[in-house]
Protein backbone atom coordinates (compact mmCIF):
# COMPACT_ATOMS: atom_id res chain seq x y z
CA UNK A 1 0.00 0.00 0.00
CA UNK A 2 1.54 3.28 -1.09
CA UNK A 3 1.47 6.49 0.97
CA UNK A 4 -1.30 8.18 -1.05
CA UNK A 5 -3.59 5.16 -0.84
CA UNK A 6 -2.99 4.85 2.89
CA UNK A 7 -3.91 8.50 3.45
CA UNK A 8 -7.25 7.99 1.68
CA UNK A 9 -7.87 4.89 3.79
CA UNK A 10 -6.95 6.85 6.93
CA UNK A 11 -9.43 9.60 6.05
CA UNK A 12 -12.28 7.18 5.43
CA UNK A 13 -11.51 5.08 8.52
CA UNK A 14 -11.52 8.24 10.63
CA UNK A 15 -14.89 9.17 9.16
CA UNK A 16 -16.30 5.76 10.11
CA UNK A 17 -14.98 6.06 13.68
CA UNK A 18 -16.48 9.53 14.10
CA UNK A 19 -19.85 8.79 12.50
CA UNK A 20 -22.81 7.66 14.66
CA UNK A 21 -22.60 3.96 15.50
CA UNK A 22 -23.11 1.38 18.26
CA UNK A 23 -19.50 1.34 19.49
CA UNK A 24 -19.17 5.09 19.70
CA UNK A 25 -22.44 5.31 21.61
CA UNK A 26 -21.33 2.45 23.88
CA UNK A 27 -18.07 4.24 24.67
CA UNK A 28 -20.01 7.42 25.36
CA UNK A 29 -22.45 5.60 27.65
CA UNK A 30 -19.85 3.58 29.55
CA UNK A 31 -17.67 6.66 29.93
CA UNK A 32 -20.56 8.54 31.50
CA UNK A 33 -21.67 5.63 33.70
CA UNK A 34 -18.39 4.02 34.75
CA UNK A 35 -15.69 6.61 33.99
CA UNK A 36 -13.11 6.88 31.23
CA UNK A 37 -10.68 4.38 32.78
CA UNK A 38 -13.25 1.59 33.14
CA UNK A 39 -14.55 2.30 29.63
CA UNK A 40 -11.13 1.24 28.29
CA UNK A 41 -12.32 -2.36 28.61
CA UNK A 42 -15.22 -1.55 26.30
CA UNK A 43 -12.95 0.27 23.86
CA UNK A 44 -10.33 -2.47 23.58
CA UNK A 45 -13.05 -5.09 23.22
CA UNK A 46 -14.50 -3.11 20.34
CA UNK A 47 -11.09 -2.74 18.69
CA UNK A 48 -10.56 -6.52 18.84
CA UNK A 49 -14.02 -7.06 17.34
CA UNK A 50 -13.28 -4.69 14.45
CA UNK A 51 -9.92 -6.33 13.75
CA UNK A 52 -11.72 -9.69 13.55
CA UNK A 53 -14.29 -8.28 11.13
CA UNK A 54 -11.53 -6.78 8.98
CA UNK A 55 -9.71 -10.14 8.90
CA UNK A 56 -12.83 -12.05 7.86
CA UNK A 57 -13.73 -9.49 5.22
CA UNK A 58 -10.24 -8.98 3.87
CA UNK A 59 -9.12 -12.57 3.46
CA UNK A 60 -12.46 -13.64 2.01
CA UNK A 61 -12.50 -10.75 -0.43
CA UNK A 62 -8.78 -11.08 -1.17
CA UNK A 63 -9.17 -14.71 -2.19
CA UNK A 64 -12.03 -13.73 -4.52
CA UNK A 65 -10.13 -10.84 -6.11
CA UNK A 66 -7.14 -13.07 -6.83
CA UNK A 67 -9.32 -15.18 -9.14
CA UNK A 68 -10.56 -12.43 -11.46
CA UNK A 69 -9.93 -8.76 -12.27
CA UNK A 70 -13.60 -8.55 -13.25
CA UNK A 71 -14.57 -9.14 -9.61
CA UNK A 72 -12.23 -6.33 -8.57
CA UNK A 73 -14.06 -3.90 -10.86
CA UNK A 74 -17.48 -5.13 -9.73
CA UNK A 75 -16.57 -4.88 -6.05
CA UNK A 76 -15.21 -1.36 -6.52
CA UNK A 77 -18.44 -0.09 -8.07
CA UNK A 78 -20.70 -1.94 -5.64
CA UNK A 79 -18.55 -0.72 -2.76
CA UNK A 80 -18.63 2.85 -4.02
CA UNK A 81 -22.41 2.74 -4.30
CA UNK A 82 -22.68 1.40 -0.76
CA UNK A 83 -20.47 4.16 0.61
CA UNK A 84 -22.67 6.77 -1.05
CA UNK A 85 -25.75 5.11 0.48
CA UNK A 86 -24.04 4.99 3.88
CA UNK A 87 -23.23 8.68 3.54
CA UNK A 88 -26.89 9.46 2.92
CA UNK A 89 -27.90 7.49 6.02
CA UNK A 90 -25.33 9.27 8.19
CA UNK A 91 -26.41 12.65 6.74
CA UNK A 92 -30.01 11.95 7.75
CA UNK A 93 -29.19 10.44 11.18
CA UNK A 94 -30.50 12.29 14.27
CA UNK A 95 -28.01 14.05 16.57
CA UNK A 96 -26.24 11.86 19.14
CA UNK A 97 -26.12 12.29 22.88
CA UNK A 98 -27.53 10.53 25.91
CA UNK A 99 -29.24 11.19 29.20
CA UNK A 100 -27.65 9.60 32.25
CA UNK A 101 -29.89 9.34 35.29
CA UNK A 102 -28.65 8.05 38.64
CA UNK A 103 -25.58 5.99 39.41
CA UNK A 104 -24.83 2.79 37.53
CA UNK A 105 -24.08 -0.46 39.39
CA UNK A 106 -20.40 -1.51 39.14
CA UNK A 107 -19.54 -3.92 36.33
CA UNK A 108 -16.58 -6.22 35.82
CA UNK A 109 -14.03 -5.23 33.21
CA UNK A 110 -14.51 -8.50 31.34
CA UNK A 111 -18.24 -7.78 31.01
CA UNK A 112 -17.51 -4.38 29.45
CA UNK A 113 -14.83 -5.89 27.18
CA UNK A 114 -17.23 -8.57 25.97
CA UNK A 115 -19.97 -6.04 25.29
CA UNK A 116 -17.59 -3.87 23.26
CA UNK A 117 -16.38 -6.85 21.21
CA UNK A 118 -19.90 -8.14 20.52
CA UNK A 119 -21.05 -4.67 19.53
CA UNK A 120 -18.32 -4.48 16.87
CA UNK A 121 -18.74 -8.08 15.68
CA UNK A 122 -22.50 -7.72 15.20
CA UNK A 123 -22.51 -4.14 13.86
CA UNK A 124 -24.04 -4.31 10.34
CA UNK A 125 -22.63 -0.90 9.45
CA UNK A 126 -19.07 -1.98 10.19
CA UNK A 127 -19.41 -5.36 8.47
CA UNK A 128 -20.91 -3.85 5.31
CA UNK A 129 -18.46 -0.96 5.37
CA UNK A 130 -15.41 -3.20 5.34
CA UNK A 131 -16.89 -5.55 2.75
CA UNK A 132 -17.54 -2.55 0.50
CA UNK A 133 -14.47 -0.49 1.32
CA UNK A 134 -11.53 -2.91 1.51
CA UNK A 135 -11.63 -3.96 -2.18
CA UNK A 136 -10.76 -0.36 -3.08
CA UNK A 137 -7.35 -0.84 -1.45
CA UNK A 138 -6.50 -4.54 -1.67
CA UNK A 139 -3.76 -5.33 -4.18
CA UNK A 140 -4.12 -9.03 -5.06
CA UNK A 141 -0.50 -9.11 -6.24
CA UNK A 142 0.86 -8.15 -2.82
CA UNK A 143 0.90 -9.91 0.54
CA UNK A 144 -2.57 -9.93 2.06
CA UNK A 145 -1.04 -10.41 5.51
CA UNK A 146 0.99 -7.22 5.24
CA UNK A 147 -1.98 -5.28 3.87
CA UNK A 148 -4.17 -6.68 6.67
CA UNK A 149 -1.71 -5.60 9.36
CA UNK A 150 -1.56 -2.06 7.92
CA UNK A 151 -5.33 -1.67 7.46
CA UNK A 152 -6.39 -3.40 10.67
CA UNK A 153 -3.71 -1.68 12.73
CA UNK A 154 -4.62 1.74 11.33
CA UNK A 155 -8.31 1.29 11.98
CA UNK A 156 -7.83 -0.15 15.47
CA UNK A 157 -5.58 2.75 16.47
CA UNK A 158 -8.05 5.34 15.14
CA UNK A 159 -10.95 3.61 16.85
CA UNK A 160 -9.14 3.42 20.20
CA UNK A 161 -8.03 7.07 20.14
CA UNK A 162 -11.49 8.28 19.07
CA UNK A 163 -13.38 6.28 21.67
CA UNK A 164 -10.95 7.15 24.47
CA UNK A 165 -11.65 10.83 23.74
CA UNK A 166 -15.39 10.13 23.62
CA UNK A 167 -15.41 8.16 26.89
CA UNK A 168 -13.17 10.57 28.81
CA UNK A 169 -15.24 13.60 27.84
CA UNK A 170 -18.66 11.91 27.89
CA UNK A 171 -20.37 14.39 30.23
CA UNK A 172 -19.22 17.38 28.16
CA UNK A 173 -19.48 15.73 24.75
CA UNK A 174 -23.09 14.58 25.01
CA UNK A 175 -24.60 18.11 25.32
CA UNK A 176 -22.35 19.30 22.49
CA UNK A 177 -23.57 16.49 20.21
CA UNK A 178 -27.16 17.49 20.90
CA UNK A 179 -26.39 21.06 19.81
CA UNK A 180 -24.27 20.50 16.71
CA UNK A 181 -24.84 16.78 16.06
CA UNK A 182 -26.89 17.33 12.92
CA UNK A 183 -24.19 19.42 11.26
CA UNK A 184 -21.54 16.95 12.41
CA UNK A 185 -23.50 14.06 10.88
CA UNK A 186 -23.82 15.93 7.59
CA UNK A 187 -20.07 16.53 7.48
CA UNK A 188 -19.37 12.80 8.01
CA UNK A 189 -22.10 11.83 5.54
CA UNK A 190 -20.73 14.20 2.91
CA UNK A 191 -17.28 12.67 3.38
CA UNK A 192 -18.60 9.15 2.76
CA UNK A 193 -20.57 10.24 -0.32
CA UNK A 194 -17.51 11.98 -1.80
CA UNK A 195 -15.25 8.98 -1.17
CA UNK A 196 -17.86 6.55 -2.52
CA UNK A 197 -18.22 8.56 -5.72
CA UNK A 198 -14.47 8.99 -6.26
CA UNK A 199 -12.93 5.65 -5.31
CA UNK A 200 -14.35 3.48 -8.16
CA UNK A 201 -12.82 5.94 -10.64
CA UNK A 202 -9.30 5.34 -9.33
CA UNK A 203 -7.06 3.39 -11.64
C-alpha positions in Angstrom: 0.0 0.0 0.0 1.5 3.3 -1.1 1.5 6.5 1.0 -1.3 8.2 -1.0 -3.6 5.2 -0.8 -3.0 4.8 2.9 -3.9 8.5 3.4 -7.3 8.0 1.7 -7.9 4.9 3.8 -6.9 6.8 6.9 -9.4 9.6 6.0 -12.3 7.2 5.4 -11.5 5.1 8.5 -11.5 8.2 10.6 -14.9 9.2 9.2 -16.3 5.8 10.1 -15.0 6.1 13.7 -16.5 9.5 14.1 -19.8 8.8 12.5 -22.8 7.7 14.7 -22.6 4.0 15.5 -23.1 1.4 18.3 -19.5 1.3 19.5 -19.2 5.1 19.7 -22.4 5.3 21.6 -21.3 2.4 23.9 -18.1 4.2 24.7 -20.0 7.4 25.4 -22.5 5.6 27.6 -19.9 3.6 29.5 -17.7 6.7 29.9 -20.6 8.5 31.5 -21.7 5.6 33.7 -18.4 4.0 34.7 -15.7 6.6 34.0 -13.1 6.9 31.2 -10.7 4.4 32.8 -13.2 1.6 33.1 -14.6 2.3 29.6 -11.1 1.2 28.3 -12.3 -2.4 28.6 -15.2 -1.5 26.3 -13.0 0.3 23.9 -10.3 -2.5 23.6 -13.0 -5.1 23.2 -14.5 -3.1 20.3 -11.1 -2.7 18.7 -10.6 -6.5 18.8 -14.0 -7.1 17.3 -13.3 -4.7 14.5 -9.9 -6.3 13.7 -11.7 -9.7 13.6 -14.3 -8.3 11.1 -11.5 -6.8 9.0 -9.7 -10.1 8.9 -12.8 -12.1 7.9 -13.7 -9.5 5.2 -10.2 -9.0 3.9 -9.1 -12.6 3.5 -12.5 -13.6 2.0 -12.5 -10.7 -0.4 -8.8 -11.1 -1.2 -9.2 -14.7 -2.2 -12.0 -13.7 -4.5 -10.1 -10.8 -6.1 -7.1 -13.1 -6.8 -9.3 -15.2 -9.1 -10.6 -12.4 -11.5 -9.9 -8.8 -12.3 -13.6 -8.5 -13.2 -14.6 -9.1 -9.6 -12.2 -6.3 -8.6 -14.1 -3.9 -10.9 -17.5 -5.1 -9.7 -16.6 -4.9 -6.1 -15.2 -1.4 -6.5 -18.4 -0.1 -8.1 -20.7 -1.9 -5.6 -18.5 -0.7 -2.8 -18.6 2.9 -4.0 -22.4 2.7 -4.3 -22.7 1.4 -0.8 -20.5 4.2 0.6 -22.7 6.8 -1.1 -25.8 5.1 0.5 -24.0 5.0 3.9 -23.2 8.7 3.5 -26.9 9.5 2.9 -27.9 7.5 6.0 -25.3 9.3 8.2 -26.4 12.6 6.7 -30.0 11.9 7.7 -29.2 10.4 11.2 -30.5 12.3 14.3 -28.0 14.0 16.6 -26.2 11.9 19.1 -26.1 12.3 22.9 -27.5 10.5 25.9 -29.2 11.2 29.2 -27.6 9.6 32.3 -29.9 9.3 35.3 -28.6 8.1 38.6 -25.6 6.0 39.4 -24.8 2.8 37.5 -24.1 -0.5 39.4 -20.4 -1.5 39.1 -19.5 -3.9 36.3 -16.6 -6.2 35.8 -14.0 -5.2 33.2 -14.5 -8.5 31.3 -18.2 -7.8 31.0 -17.5 -4.4 29.4 -14.8 -5.9 27.2 -17.2 -8.6 26.0 -20.0 -6.0 25.3 -17.6 -3.9 23.3 -16.4 -6.8 21.2 -19.9 -8.1 20.5 -21.0 -4.7 19.5 -18.3 -4.5 16.9 -18.7 -8.1 15.7 -22.5 -7.7 15.2 -22.5 -4.1 13.9 -24.0 -4.3 10.3 -22.6 -0.9 9.4 -19.1 -2.0 10.2 -19.4 -5.4 8.5 -20.9 -3.9 5.3 -18.5 -1.0 5.4 -15.4 -3.2 5.3 -16.9 -5.5 2.7 -17.5 -2.5 0.5 -14.5 -0.5 1.3 -11.5 -2.9 1.5 -11.6 -4.0 -2.2 -10.8 -0.4 -3.1 -7.4 -0.8 -1.4 -6.5 -4.5 -1.7 -3.8 -5.3 -4.2 -4.1 -9.0 -5.1 -0.5 -9.1 -6.2 0.9 -8.1 -2.8 0.9 -9.9 0.5 -2.6 -9.9 2.1 -1.0 -10.4 5.5 1.0 -7.2 5.2 -2.0 -5.3 3.9 -4.2 -6.7 6.7 -1.7 -5.6 9.4 -1.6 -2.1 7.9 -5.3 -1.7 7.5 -6.4 -3.4 10.7 -3.7 -1.7 12.7 -4.6 1.7 11.3 -8.3 1.3 12.0 -7.8 -0.2 15.5 -5.6 2.8 16.5 -8.0 5.3 15.1 -10.9 3.6 16.9 -9.1 3.4 20.2 -8.0 7.1 20.1 -11.5 8.3 19.1 -13.4 6.3 21.7 -10.9 7.2 24.5 -11.6 10.8 23.7 -15.4 10.1 23.6 -15.4 8.2 26.9 -13.2 10.6 28.8 -15.2 13.6 27.8 -18.7 11.9 27.9 -20.4 14.4 30.2 -19.2 17.4 28.2 -19.5 15.7 24.8 -23.1 14.6 25.0 -24.6 18.1 25.3 -22.3 19.3 22.5 -23.6 16.5 20.2 -27.2 17.5 20.9 -26.4 21.1 19.8 -24.3 20.5 16.7 -24.8 16.8 16.1 -26.9 17.3 12.9 -24.2 19.4 11.3 -21.5 16.9 12.4 -23.5 14.1 10.9 -23.8 15.9 7.6 -20.1 16.5 7.5 -19.4 12.8 8.0 -22.1 11.8 5.5 -20.7 14.2 2.9 -17.3 12.7 3.4 -18.6 9.2 2.8 -20.6 10.2 -0.3 -17.5 12.0 -1.8 -15.3 9.0 -1.2 -17.9 6.5 -2.5 -18.2 8.6 -5.7 -14.5 9.0 -6.3 -12.9 5.7 -5.3 -14.4 3.5 -8.2 -12.8 5.9 -10.6 -9.3 5.3 -9.3 -7.1 3.4 -11.6 
